Every structure is written in structure tokens, then in C-alpha cells.
């Protein structure tokens, strides 16, 4: 099982909680961009 949890977003106070069984996950990519506008992005492709 894969769990994704994120607490809060820019200027907002809410949460995201997702969970997926491994058999439904096709691919996962994490992208980190550094600099003035640093960010971390998570991309996940799931099977239907």
C-alpha cells in the first residue's frame, strides 16, 4: 500500500490523504526544482 499525505498548502489549512494498492500503481515520479521558486512535485500514474 502506498500512502500520500500532505499538510497544508500555500495560504490554506487543509490536508490531503490518499492511499493506493501497489498493484494499481503504474509509475511514480518525484521532481525537485531548486531556486527562487523551489518546489517538490509528485506524479503518479495508476492503472484502471
Rosetta blueprint (number, residue, H / E / L):
1 X L
2 X E
3 X E
4 X E
5 X E
6 X E
7 X E
8 X E
9 X E
10 X L
11 X L
12 X E
13 X E
14 X E
15 X E
16 X E
17 X E
18 X E
19 X E
20 X E
21 X L
22 X H
23 X H
24 X H
25 X E
26 X E
27 X E
28 X E
29 X E
30 X E
31 X E
32 X E
33 X E
34 X L
35 X L
36 X L
37 X L
38 X L
39 X E
40 X E
41 X E
42 X E
43 X E
44 X E
45 X E
46 X E
47 X L
48 X L
